[in-house]
Amino acid sequence: MPPIFKALASITAWILWIAGLVMGLSTLIIGIMAGRLFTTEAEPMSYYPISFAVALAYAVSAVVVMLLRKKME
């Protein structure tokens, strides 16, 4: 595999990984500050599960990209 593709795969993986961490942590912080994650009241949760799922998808995508990069060496 040419070095440019290795570099692009590494950059893509790091961008996905950092985006997933930032999105997951910011969703957690916003949910705690708004008082909607750790309350005993039953509120409709539409934004938070979707945001956590997208953050998880970014993190899993980063791992997949790095595994593909390793296999293509």
Secondary structure, 3 states (H helix, E strand, C coil): CCHHHHHHHHHHHHHHHHHHHHHHHHHHHHHHHHCCCCCCCCCCCCHHHHHHHHHHHHHHHHHHHHHHHHHCC
